[in-house]
Amino acid sequence: MENPPDMTGAQVHGSAPPVPPNPNSPLLVPKDSVVLPATTAPFVVKDQIKASAGIRFSSIWNEFSRRFVGKVEAPRAEIRLCKYTLLRIAPDGPIIAELGGESKVASPISCAFELIRRQANGEEGFLQINGFANIFYVLDLKNELSAVRFAWDGDGWVIDAISVKDPLAWNGKHEIFSPMAP
């Protein structure tokens, strides 16, 4: 009969016990960047989530609709977005702090939709399509910063939004998108 596994944290079968992450080590590592051209027309969110918009959606969560469906953004200047790999589980607060604060992380929602449009049916591209989230920080209708999650689930894009004050922690397989300083 085999002995039960050692639950004391001692090495078992040559493996070391897990080491907790150093809270002072970086949460993010830059992975890639993309330049999105300037736009000339207002961006109307509700027009982008209609079936006729050409993007395949699996689900649009109520919280996203509540925070963004009435939003209209003015045309925007050219913008460079940086994609970061999240290295460990973390809520929004420390992620935002590492990226320079709320005023530095906010992206126009039109940027996220432009990237989704390029991968409207789950094609390979700048966004990950492996079921894990692509997270953008966006100002909502009340001008409050929200974490907007876009994920491809095999059937279409899933969109959700939560307040950055929510204690939800993102896992290390999600990617974070933020404007790069000019």
Rosetta blueprint (number, residue, H / E / L):
1 M L
2 E L
3 N L
4 P L
5 P L
6 D L
7 M L
8 T L
9 G L
10 A L
11 Q L
12 V E
13 H L
14 G L
15 S E
16 A L
17 P L
18 P L
19 V L
20 P L
21 P L
22 N L
23 P L
24 N L
25 S L
26 P L
27 L L
28 L E
29 V E
30 P E
31 K E
32 D E
33 S E
34 V E
35 V E
36 L E
37 P L
38 A L
39 T L
40 T L
41 A L
42 P L
43 F E
44 V E
45 V H
46 K H
47 D H
48 Q H
49 I L
50 K L
51 A H
52 S H
53 A H
54 G L
55 I L
56 R L
57 F E
58 S E
59 S E
60 I E
61 W L
62 N H
63 E H
64 F H
65 S H
66 R H
67 R H
68 F H
69 V L
70 G L
71 K L
72 V E
73 E E
74 A L
75 P L
76 R L
77 A L
78 E L
79 I E
80 R E
81 L E
82 C E
83 K E
84 Y E
85 T E
86 L E
87 L L
88 R L
89 I L
90 A E
91 P E
92 D H
93 G H
94 P H
95 I H
96 I H
97 A H
98 E H
99 L L
100 G L
101 G L
102 E H
103 S H
104 K H
105 V H
106 A E
107 S L
108 P L
109 I H
110 S H
111 C H
112 A H
113 F H
114 E H
115 L H
116 I H
117 R H
118 R H
119 Q L
120 A L
121 N L
122 G L
123 E L
124 E L
125 G L
126 F L
127 L L
128 Q L
129 I L
130 N L
131 G L
132 F L
133 A L
134 N E
135 I E
136 F E
137 Y E
138 V E
139 L E
140 D L
141 L L
142 K L
143 N L
144 E L
145 L E
146 S E
147 A E
148 V E
149 R E
150 F E
151 A E
152 W E
153 D L
154 G L
155 D L
156 G L
157 W E
158 V E
159 I E
160 D E
161 A E
162 I E
163 S E
164 V L
165 K L
166 D L
167 P L
168 L L
169 A E
170 W E
171 N L
172 G L
173 K L
174 H L
175 E E
176 I E
177 F E
178 S E
179 P E
180 M L
181 A L
182 P L
